[in-house]
Every structure is written in structure tokens, then in C-alpha cells.
Amino acid sequence: MDEYDVFMDEPTRKLTLDILKAYIQQPDQRNRQFIILSPHTLGDTAPTRTLHIKKMPEPTRLSAQGPQQQTLD
């Protein structure tokens, strides 16, 4: 899922993330991989043996004539 929560407020984001985590932990989802991209922090979600969190580094922005978008290495 790509940025499913981009326009959600914090309580709704937490609720939907809790629902997703509960769904993912169901026995019939055992051998599946879920990838969720979000521009927000994951709050109190902590990594576990089966949950991995990867965070992209902040991009380097050069200011030649104002902010410029850069690509990540």
C-alpha cells in the first residue's frame, strides 16, 4: 500500500494501522508479505521478529536558488 494514510488525521491513522496489524497477524496471512509506505511516522509501532520498519534518510537539499529536489543515492 502506497501512502494510504497521507490525508488522514493522527487518530484515524493510528486506528487504520492497528486494523492492518491485526489483519496481518491472522493465521491465514501467515506466509504473506505486506509492504506499507507512509510519509508519516509510525508512532508507537515497534519492530518485532516479524515486523521490520525501514526508514528512508532525509534527502539532501541544495540551495543554489531556493530549495531543489534531489534524488537519493
Order of alpha helices (4+ residues) and beta strands (2+ residues): alpha
